[in-house]
Amino acid sequence: MTSQFKIGIVIPARIASVRLPGKPLLDIFGFPMIEHVRRRAMLSLLPDNVIVASGDMEIISAVEGFGGTAAKSIQEHANGLSRVAEAVNYLDFSHVIVLQGDEILMLPKQLNSLISIISTNPEIDFWNGICPLESADELDDPSVVKCTLKTNQCIQTMFRKTPLTSPISTQMSLVKKINGLFAISKDFLTEVVKHSSTPIEDAESIEQMKILELSKDITTFDMKKNYPSINLPKDVDKVIEVLSSDPEQIKILSQIKNW
């Protein structure tokens, strides 16, 4: 058991992205994407507890070149959760916020909300950020991971295309978007990675499905809004548009550029 309460932020990243190889090092306004994500984490309440975990020396070198802290993992991991588990094994965190390395528009205040939630409820083993869908098109968009909720606001199931047959307006109220921000206790993380991958996790490439398939709860927190992440080449233009037009994002970008 981990004895001392301490929250860390770990950002898993890899060069060999299937849909967009090399994306952590994509240049966005003069900085690689992974550095944008790291600096946003540094703007949270936990600037001293931010680690990038990667098996690629290009990423490690880029992070350390900007003065960041990186943990070298083995190159091949089943998913980000597995990579985070390797890194956390050598750190004294009791709880880990997993910030995906392509969440370039994550707001520091969203990280702070999760930090506050974990601090208030340290007994909960797994949290995942959710928000409303923005359009009906997302119901059948396989790049958008979605979920339905139980009455206690824990996740009932996750999917890439809606399994519901009710009217679209009803589905829009029932289906939520899964965001690239979640948190897990170190003890539970250690337990989860001992298990081999599960059938739906493998079939749908949704790493959190393992938690549900092992009959464990995923407690949700409402992030209210989810900005685009970068998964495909076309997403780069979307992100640049947000960084150039959204007042809150413009302010954060200025902080990042004037670090």
Phi, psi and omega in degrees: 000140175279127189269319186264131180284122179202126181260134174238159175245118180244132182247103178281141181209146177214150180288320191279056174290133183294315186275337180208081182304138177078012188297331179300336183257009176302133180280119177235110181052040172091000179227145175295150184306318182299329179286325173302312182296315181299316182292327175295319176296324179292338178277359178278188179285355185236055184296336182273356186241033183253124183230136170262129180249123182206152174262002184254124182295334177298319179288315179303313182296320180296315180296311181293330178295334176265008178087012181273172178255129181230147177246124180279121177251173171295157187286319185266117174225149181296325182195180181296326181297319178295320179294319179297320181300320179297315181294316185291338179302334182254009182243161185261030177280139173268335179223144185233126169271122180261111180253113184297141186291353177256007180273067187290344181251013178299133180274135176306326180293332175290321174297318180296324177297317179293320177301317179295318180297315179297318181297326181279332184229061185293347181282344180279132188274332185213127176240146173222133178287140175226167173201167178294154171291149181269332180208160180295335179300331182290341180301325181245016178273111184293345179280349179256112178280134186231171179206165165243159186245150170278173183295339178270010179071013168275158183286132177277308176202164178238154182197165178260330174236141186300133175267359185276152179242005180289168179305150183305319181298324178291316180298322180298333179273335184266330185264135179241156177271136174275127181261162183276044178218116176216170183219148183213144176287149182298320180298317180290322177301316179300321179292316185296316186287349174288335181277143174291166181300154184254160189302312183285325175306312180292313186295323186254356182054049176237103189295329180292343179300332178303321180300314180291321181292338175270010177065035176253159181272145167243110178277139184255157169226138186276115179272358176070313184217145177232122178275162178298145169253174182254108177241329183232159179307323182293340181288338181299315180296323178298316181294316179298322178298316179295316180295339182263347188234333183277120185304318181293319179291324177299318180295316180293319178300321178298319178297319182293317183288334181255032183303000000 
